[in-house]
């Protein structure tokens, strides 16, 4: 079957550009949360773990609510675009508020109850994190649903998702370098908390701009009857979604991808800072600006924390380049291979990356430490575009079965299960950090505890990725089956 796009190139660009806002909203906080709020402010890893995990449960329920509301919205601007516009504004505002968590609060007494400054600081942090993930659902569910319905072709769906991933990976250069930027001595005196507040404002503005572009320039499902379909009540829609066997198998596969990724992230920072970048002074190559508009490469002495920031920056530069190459390859082969084959291949590469960390994370060769995360993310880069493309195929299967298009609910349940995975694994990762004695600002970690962290960094994600391979192997919507479904739908729509 020949590919035929149902959206223009500019509309693809506009929706894909929203990937910048999505990546920043989803990944800046998990990337910096322990460095800024635990190491910088001294907030307990337990509090951070509770905040991040509880907020994910809240976001998961918010996803289903706003996904269903989006499915049932009827306006002259469509089902998705009004929510995307309002959501982008709210997300940007609350994102900025996160980084202004008070650093020092005096003890107070309210109604005879003594509240310590540490408690009030933690309460603010938990509250603003929870609010952020609620408003993120307002934007993200309609945005994801819009991406599912813009394309009706099997191969074009994958290609649309790869375009979004390219924007996402480009902004990933910024995300990976943020911790280094927050420590810039010449700008904010090397205080990462002060730096994070300035950076948070800038990132919030970028989220606002990138988040509203899809609302302004995209168009919704090309079949007019979708706007005319009857509204689907929340509970029947939710129950019907969980009855869809292909969707459940797909979600289990995706669930384990996120288990692997988000267990890795908190541990990676400590491995980098306390094992690869041992305590003391180190030398790195840096650039020094010259007038006018020139720079020179210079040797510079840095602390182990600054060296970890440099490694994060170098990883952030190398990683998107390899990821973009990967998604370009996925784009080219999307029409030739079954999506299941591509995802299994990507998961296998990620497993190789986790295992390689035992040998490549070494203080004797600091910069080899950039390779395991890069290898892991090459594998994951082959997986990410397929999630949306798989889900769009499931929506076709569901339409054939139920007669309704429910991209919003499928995006919501997809999001809920992903957040559930993140919440559970965040609690586990935080418990591991507490178990090995990480507490307070600038903690000291023993050699034996570092070995424990490094071992779990390999074993836990590897088992999770094997789970991904198992469930996607059982997934029944092969390339040939999807073509059959689309042909049946075309005949069915002609009878409307």
Phi and psi in degrees as a GROMACS rama.xvg file:
@    title "Ramachandran Plot"
@    xaxis  label "Phi"
@    yaxis  label "Psi"
@TYPE xy
-79.5914  138.728  UNK-2
-68.7996  139.093  UNK-3
-141.098  116.437  UNK-4
-78.3723  142.305  UNK-5
-106.646  11.5308  UNK-6
-139.925  156.03  UNK-7
-78.5628  165.057  UNK-8
-61.2505  -38.2488  UNK-9
-68.5995  -37.3008  UNK-10
-65.6096  -38.4939  UNK-11
-60.774  -43.6858  UNK-12
-61.0479  -45.6127  UNK-13
-62.9262  -44.9597  UNK-14
-67.7984  -43.3509  UNK-15
-62.7228  -33.4598  UNK-16
-60.3723  -30.2834  UNK-17
-62.6217  -17.295  UNK-18
-61.113  -25.6309  UNK-19
-62.9293  -49.2599  UNK-20
-63.9355  -40.0168  UNK-21
-63.9982  -46.0544  UNK-22
-64.8838  -45.2253  UNK-23
-62.0464  -44.5768  UNK-24
-64.7261  -36.1908  UNK-25
-87.8019  -28.4689  UNK-26
-117.162  -18.5839  UNK-27
-64.1913  -47.436  UNK-28
-63.5714  -51.5371  UNK-29
-59.4831  -30.7631  UNK-30
-70.6881  -38.0871  UNK-31
-104.437  -11.7451  UNK-32
-58.9497  -42.6892  UNK-33
-76.0829  -37.9844  UNK-34
-64.5066  -42.0948  UNK-35
-85.7106  -49.5324  UNK-36
-88.5047  -27.7921  UNK-37
-93.5361  -57.9054  UNK-38
-70.7002  -41.3108  UNK-39
-78.5276  -45.1088  UNK-40
-101.841  -18.4414  UNK-41
84.0504  14.7187  UNK-42
-68.1205  138.369  UNK-43
-59.8761  139.106  UNK-44
-57.6048  -30.0222  UNK-45
-64.9063  -44.363  UNK-46
-63.3327  -43.5079  UNK-47
-62.1214  -43.8156  UNK-48
-62.0633  -42.675  UNK-49
-63.4182  -44.8484  UNK-50
-61.3423  -46.9939  UNK-51
-69.8987  -39.0089  UNK-52
-76.1032  -44.8592  UNK-53
-62.5942  -39.5853  UNK-54
-64.9059  -29.9689  UNK-55
-70.0501  -37.7649  UNK-56
-62.8233  -43.5852  UNK-57
-61.5603  -44.9191  UNK-58
-63.6145  -37.2164  UNK-59
-60.3166  -44.2894  UNK-60
-68.7479  -36.0746  UNK-61
-64.168  -37.2021  UNK-62
-56.9747  -48.4642  UNK-63
-65.1323  -37.6913  UNK-64
-63.5315  -53.1236  UNK-65
-76.494  -24.8397  UNK-66
-64.5405  -44.4169  UNK-67
-68.4632  -40.338  UNK-68
-60.9997  -39.3064  UNK-69
-65.9467  -42.6779  UNK-70
-58.1844  -35.4742  UNK-71
-97.8899  3.60385  UNK-72
-74.9559  134.163  UNK-73
-128.229  108.852  UNK-74
-146.468  165.403  UNK-75
-68.8851  -13.9742  UNK-76
-96.5682  0.149026  UNK-77
103.414  -176.118  UNK-78
-87.2288  -26.732  UNK-79
-106.317  -41.7417  UNK-80
-62.9248  -40.4593  UNK-81
-60.1957  -40.6059  UNK-82
-65.724  -39.0063  UNK-83
-62.343  -42.5471  UNK-84
-63.6021  -51.8594  UNK-85
-64.9882  -42.0019  UNK-86
-62.2649  -39.6192  UNK-87
-61.3854  -39.8172  UNK-88
-64.7339  -46.751  UNK-89
-66.1648  -41.889  UNK-90
-60.5455  -44.7309  UNK-91
-63.633  -39.4897  UNK-92
-67.9253  -46.5764  UNK-93
-71.7471  -32.4146  UNK-94
-58.3606  -44.3237  UNK-95
-62.2856  -39.9364  UNK-96
-62.3483  -28.565  UNK-97
-57.5676  -43.8656  UNK-98
-77.7732  -6.376  UNK-99
-102.244  25.7481  UNK-100
-54.3163  125.683  UNK-101
-57.3118  136.787  UNK-102
-80.4439  -40.697  UNK-103
-136.062  125.003  UNK-104
-126.099  135.923  UNK-105
-72.7936  150.337  UNK-106
-64.1143  142.167  UNK-107
-135.118  164.72  UNK-108
-124.393  122.909  UNK-109
-123.462  119.301  UNK-110
53.3834  40.7022  UNK-111
79.6304  1.99288  UNK-112
-103.557  122.271  UNK-113
-80.5269  124.348  UNK-114
-117.488  123.451  UNK-115
-76.495  156.887  UNK-116
-60.7549  -35.6552  UNK-117
-64.818  -39.4567  UNK-118
-64.639  -44.5477  UNK-119
-64.4364  -38.915  UNK-120
-61.6875  -45.8102  UNK-121
-65.1291  -38.5706  UNK-122
-63.8063  -43.4704  UNK-123
-60.465  -46.024  UNK-124
-59.9902  -48.4371  UNK-125
-63.3598  -42.1652  UNK-126
-65.5669  -46.5927  UNK-127
-71.6  -33.1624  UNK-128
-64.5495  -44.1533  UNK-129
-62.0979  -44.0122  UNK-130
-62.6866  -39.6888  UNK-131
-59.1701  -44.5811  UNK-132
-74.8552  -20.7274  UNK-133
-69.4041  -49.7508  UNK-134
-70.4254  -26.9715  UNK-135
-62.6378  -36.0626  UNK-136
-63.5902  -35.0337  UNK-137
-59.5118  -38.8981  UNK-138
-85.5631  -46.7499  UNK-139
-71.2502  -37.4049  UNK-140
-65.0162  -50.0411  UNK-141
-63.8695  -35.5726  UNK-142
-62.6651  -46.4897  UNK-143
-64.7998  -42.468  UNK-144
-62.4755  -38.8192  UNK-145
-60.4721  -40.959  UNK-146
-66.2144  -30.0547  UNK-147
-72.916  -31.3894  UNK-148
-100.746  -8.97284  UNK-149
-67.1532  -34.0818  UNK-150
-116.046  139.767  UNK-151
-108.471  -9.29386  UNK-152
-91.6556  143.607  UNK-153
-56.0525  -52.9691  UNK-154
-74.9977  -38.613  UNK-155
-64.8412  -29.3729  UNK-156
-62.3276  -44.3345  UNK-157
-65.2451  -41.6181  UNK-158
-62.7361  -42.1087  UNK-159
-58.6153  -43.6299  UNK-160
-66.7784  -33.6844  UNK-161
-67.5256  -34.7424  UNK-162
-62.502  -42.2225  UNK-163
-62.6434  -40.0766  UNK-164
-64.1896  -32.9341  UNK-165
-62.3774  -46.7735  UNK-166
-61.3369  -40.6144  UNK-167
-62.7768  -42.1156  UNK-168
-71.2076  -35.3309  UNK-169
-62.3079  -43.6201  UNK-170
-72.4158  -17.3227  UNK-171
-61.8822  -25.84  UNK-172
-59.9387  -41.3076  UNK-173
-66.9086  -45.8205  UNK-174
-59.7613  -45.3671  UNK-175
-66.6408  -22.776  UNK-176
-98.6417  0.341173  UNK-177
-63.768  -40.2952  UNK-178
-64.104  -38.4112  UNK-179
-63.8808  -41.6174  UNK-180
-64.1269  -38.5035  UNK-181
-65.6  -17.901  UNK-182
-99.1934  10.328  UNK-183
-63.3313  113.371  UNK-184
-69.2706  -35.9827  UNK-185
-72.41  -17.3679  UNK-186
-102.67  -52.9215  UNK-187
-131.169  34.6017  UNK-188
69.19  16.5175  UNK-189
76.6351  6.47583  UNK-190
-85.1569  108.278  UNK-191
-65.5794  -26.4632  UNK-192
-70.2572  -45.8549  UNK-193
-62.8518  -43.7299  UNK-194
-60.5038  -40.1763  UNK-195
-64.1403  -32.9568  UNK-196
-68.3298  -42.0002  UNK-197
-67.3256  -44.129  UNK-198
-62.6328  -38.4942  UNK-199
-60.0939  -39.2198  UNK-200
-64.6558  -44.4885  UNK-201
-63.5243  -45.3489  UNK-202
-63.7954  -38.0493  UNK-203
-59.6499  -39.6226  UNK-204
-66.0617  -41.3729  UNK-205
-63.7129  -42.0052  UNK-206
-58.9498  -43.4318  UNK-207
-59.486  -49.5742  UNK-208
-65.4949  -50.9387  UNK-209
-67.9021  -30.0452  UNK-210
-72.8967  -28.6922  UNK-211
-89.6836  -15.2387  UNK-212
-58.0662  -46.0371  UNK-213
-60.7494  -33.6544  UNK-214
-67.2075  -31.4741  UNK-215
-85.2173  -31.3609  UNK-216
-122.8  -7.14328  UNK-217
-93.3799  159.679  UNK-218
-120.036  158.168  UNK-219
-95.8251  -160.713  UNK-220
-52.7883  132.22  UNK-221
-69.616  -15.6038  UNK-222
-90.8107  116.036  UNK-223
-62.718  -27.8201  UNK-224
-65.8691  -18.3393  UNK-225
-62.9675  -42.0874  UNK-226
-66.7157  -22.0694  UNK-227
-95.8963  -6.23524  UNK-228
-65.5883  154.476  UNK-229
-65.3463  150.067  UNK-230
-68.4024  144.155  UNK-231
-107.211  116.102  UNK-232
-57.1535  153.929  UNK-233
-58.831  -56.7352  UNK-234
-66.6763  -45.1818  UNK-235
-59.2621  -37.6557  UNK-236
-65.345  -43.0069  UNK-237
-65.146  -44.1984  UNK-238
-63.2733  -43.1101  UNK-239
-62.828  -35.1361  UNK-240
-63.6155  -43.5127  UNK-241
-75.0875  -9.722  UNK-242
-84.8626  -10.6196  UNK-243
-80.9961  103.705  UNK-244
-60.9112  -46.0069  UNK-245
-58.403  -37.4539  UNK-246
-67.2621  -41.5462  UNK-247
-63.507  -43.4668  UNK-248
-62.8555  -41.0069  UNK-249
-62.9706  -44.5698  UNK-250
-66.6391  -35.0401  UNK-251
-64.4075  -39.5752  UNK-252
-63.0991  -45.984  UNK-253
-67.1389  -38.7754  UNK-254
-51.0152  -47.2951  UNK-255
-73.609  -26.3792  UNK-256
-61.8426  -45.1199  UNK-257
-72.9109  -31.2145  UNK-258
-59.0197  -46.4621  UNK-259
-62.9989  -46.0424  UNK-260
-67.1311  -48.4964  UNK-261
-84.0548  -11.7301  UNK-262
-74.92  -35.3041  UNK-263
-68.0334  -42.6113  UNK-264
-58.2205  -50.9101  UNK-265
-62.8116  -37.4041  UNK-266
-71.2035  -32.7314  UNK-267
-59.5152  -41.1255  UNK-268
-61.614  -40.7747  UNK-269
-73.1603  -37.5192  UNK-270
-62.3826  -43.5965  UNK-271
-65.1284  -45.3016  UNK-272
-78.2583  -32.1633  UNK-273
-112.572  -11.532  UNK-274
-114.35  -57.7558  UNK-275
-67.0152  -46.1156  UNK-276
-102.743  82.7672  UNK-277
-65.4551  158.316  UNK-278
-59.3853  146.689  UNK-279
123.173  -171.223  UNK-280
-97.7115  144.75  UNK-281
-134.223  162.119  UNK-282
-110.68  139.625  UNK-283
-136.555  162.774  UNK-284
-90.7797  130.38  UNK-285
-133.589  176.564  UNK-286
-114.544  144.97  UNK-287
-122.781  124.277  UNK-288
-72.0925  139.51  UNK-289
-122.22  159.507  UNK-290
-97.2582  143.022  UNK-291
-97.5427  129.647  UNK-292
57.8314  37.624  UNK-293
-130.722  164.678  UNK-294
-145.854  160.923  UNK-295
-127.081  147.034  UNK-296
-82.1711  126.967  UNK-297
-131.431  157.279  UNK-298
-89.6649  136.981  UNK-299
-137.006  139.509  UNK-300
-88.4618  133.449  UNK-301
-137.917  159.004  UNK-302
-77.9147  171.546  UNK-303
-66.0987  -31.7397  UNK-304
-67.7281  -41.4585  UNK-305
-66.9933  -37.9199  UNK-306
-62.0386  -40.2639  UNK-307
-61.053  -37.6208  UNK-308
-63.7454  -40.7975  UNK-309
-63.9155  -42.3683  UNK-310
-61.9033  -39.6415  UNK-311
-61.6601  -38.6259  UNK-312
-66.8172  -46.9512  UNK-313
-63.3135  -38.549  UNK-314
-62.4914  -41.4433  UNK-315
-65.9178  -29.3864  UNK-316
-78.3117  -44.0509  UNK-317
-73.4136  -38.6777  UNK-318
-61.2779  -50.3147  UNK-319
-61.5662  -34.7644  UNK-320
-61.0944  -46.2128  UNK-321
-70.1899  -34.4011  UNK-322
-68.6782  -39.9857  UNK-323
-63.976  -42.3491  UNK-324
-59.1199  -41.2142  UNK-325
-62.9109  -47.2799  UNK-326
-70.5826  -28.1065  UNK-327
-64.3566  -41.5433  UNK-328
-63.3293  -44.0208  UNK-329
-60.0438  -41.7706  UNK-330
-58.4363  -43.6176  UNK-331
-70.4652  -33.963  UNK-332
-96.0861  0.16166  UNK-333
-57.3906  -36.4855  UNK-334
-84.0676  -9.63582  UNK-335
-104.041  -27.9764  UNK-336
-118.38  152.182  UNK-337
-65.6195  138.811  UNK-338
-61.5332  -29.5209  UNK-339
-61.6432  -41.2788  UNK-340
-62.2866  -41.6069  UNK-341
-64.9489  -43.5481  UNK-342
-66.4746  -41.7265  UNK-343
-62.4336  -39.1921  UNK-344
-63.1744  -43.7833  UNK-345
-63.5237  -42.5179  UNK-346
-62.9016  -36.2909  UNK-347
-66.248  -39.9929  UNK-348
-64.2446  -40.5601  UNK-349
-61.2308  -41.0486  UNK-350
-59.5834  -42.2473  UNK-351
-58.5118  -39.3616  UNK-352
-64.8749  -42.6005  UNK-353
-62.2359  -45.6674  UNK-354
-65.0808  -37.9056  UNK-355
-65.2307  -19.6657  UNK-356
-62.8789  -27.7767  UNK-357
-63.0481  -32.2906  UNK-358
-96.2014  -29.5589  UNK-359
-95.2995  -19.5613  UNK-360
-82.5552  95.8707  UNK-361
-143.612  134.596  UNK-362
-68.9771  -15.4338  UNK-363
-78.8455  -14.9674  UNK-364
-147.779  80.3338  UNK-365
-49.6886  -44.5568  UNK-366
-80.3967  -5.22683  UNK-367
-68.0962  -18.5083  UNK-368
-64.7816  -14.9949  UNK-369
-77.9604  -18.8083  UNK-370
-72.9102  -46.4554  UNK-371
-57.1515  -47.9207  UNK-372
-60.8797  -34.2378  UNK-373
-66.895  -45.508  UNK-374
-62.1899  -44.3469  UNK-375
-57.7376  -45.0174  UNK-376
-77.6024  -19.7971  UNK-377
-63.2391  -46.0294  UNK-378
-62.3348  -45.4758  UNK-379
-67.2461  -29.7779  UNK-380
-62.0938  -28.9915  UNK-381
-75.8555  -20.0474  UNK-382
-88.9549  -42.2557  UNK-383
-56.0643  -46.8181  UNK-384
-63.7838  -22.7688  UNK-385
-78.5001  -22.3763  UNK-386
-60.5568  -52.1386  UNK-387
-65.3043  -39.2373  UNK-388
-65.7366  -42.5221  UNK-389
-59.3697  -45.6229  UNK-390
-64.9375  -36.9487  UNK-391
-62.825  -38.6894  UNK-392
-63.4399  -39.9515  UNK-393
-62.079  -38.1166  UNK-394
-63.4655  -36.1297  UNK-395
-63.6867  -45.6588  UNK-396
-58.0695  -42.8045  UNK-397
-67.5849  -39.7664  UNK-398
-62.8931  -41.0096  UNK-399
-62.9457  -34.4921  UNK-400
-82.4208  -40.4379  UNK-401
-111.508  -18.6272  UNK-402
83.6917  8.67221  UNK-403
-128.459  153.649  UNK-404
-101.987  122.035  UNK-405
-131.697  52.0366  UNK-406
-58.7687  -35.5531  UNK-407
-63.0966  -45.186  UNK-408
-68.7413  -40.1314  UNK-409
-65.1861  -39.7238  UNK-410
-62.1426  -38.7501  UNK-411
-67.8718  -47.7031  UNK-412
-66.1505  -38.9441  UNK-413
-54.1026  -51.3148  UNK-414
-62.2591  -40.3392  UNK-415
-61.5545  -46.1241  UNK-416
-67.9351  -34.0651  UNK-417
-65.2813  -45.4814  UNK-418
-64.2124  -36.5687  UNK-419
-61.0309  -43.7186  UNK-420
-60.9041  -45.9677  UNK-421
-63.775  -42.2999  UNK-422
-62.8141  -48.4635  UNK-423
-62.8701  -44.7285  UNK-424
-74.2772  -27.4727  UNK-425
-66.3282  -41.5411  UNK-426
-61.3566  -44.6683  UNK-427
-63.6314  -46.5656  UNK-428
-63.3977  -40.9525  UNK-429
-65.8349  -38.3213  UNK-430
-63.5895  -37.5475  UNK-431
-62.1291  -43.4323  UNK-432
-64.291  -40.5455  UNK-433
-65.1536  -42.467  UNK-434
-59.336  -37.4743  UNK-435
-88.6329  7.85635  UNK-436
90.593  20.731  UNK-437
-87.149  115.136  UNK-438
-156.763  141.138  UNK-439
78.0095  175.661  UNK-440
-72.8399  143.058  UNK-441
49.5112  60.0568  UNK-442
-69.166  160.291  UNK-443
-108.129  129.627  UNK-444
-118.741  129.623  UNK-445
-75.3696  163.788  UNK-446
-62.4784  -43.4867  UNK-447
-63.7276  -37.9361  UNK-448
-69.8002  -34.4852  UNK-449
-63.712  -39.0752  UNK-450
-63.1388  -40.5255  UNK-451
-60.4179  -47.075  UNK-452
-60.8649  -44.9003  UNK-453
-65.2664  -37.4534  UNK-454
-66.8945  -46.5723  UNK-455
-64.4837  -32.9821  UNK-456
-58.2387  -30.2747  UNK-457
-89.9442  -51.7688  UNK-458
-67.623  -49.4632  UNK-459
-61.8561  -52.4998  UNK-460
-64.7802  -34.3889  UNK-461
-62.5847  -44.8014  UNK-462
-62.4164  -38.8435  UNK-463
-63.8645  -43.0189  UNK-464
-67.7755  -31.6096  UNK-465
-64.5453  -35.773  UNK-466
-62.569  -40.2333  UNK-467
-57.8933  -47.4932  UNK-468
-61.9014  -41.4718  UNK-469
-61.6257  -48.7338  UNK-470
-72.5327  -35.2808  UNK-471
-73.0002  -25.6606  UNK-472
-65.3962  -31.1624  UNK-473
-83.503  -10.7766  UNK-474
-64.606  126.289  UNK-475
-89.0663  -14.0657  UNK-476
-84.1172  79.4451  UNK-477
-72.3561  172.235  UNK-478
-58.207  -45.745  UNK-479
-66.0305  -37.302  UNK-480
-67.4733  -38.3578  UNK-481
-63.7215  -41.1872  UNK-482
-61.0166  -40.4677  UNK-483
-62.3693  -43.2506  UNK-484
-62.0592  -44.2004  UNK-485
-65.702  -35.8925  UNK-486
-66.6649  -40.6074  UNK-487
-64.9577  -38.6936  UNK-488
-65.4742  -40.1901  UNK-489
-60.8161  -41.6297  UNK-490
-66.3561  -41.3789  UNK-491
-64.5866  -40.3893  UNK-492
-68.6358  -28.8247  UNK-493
-66.1074  -21.6161  UNK-494
-86.8878  -6.21223  UNK-495
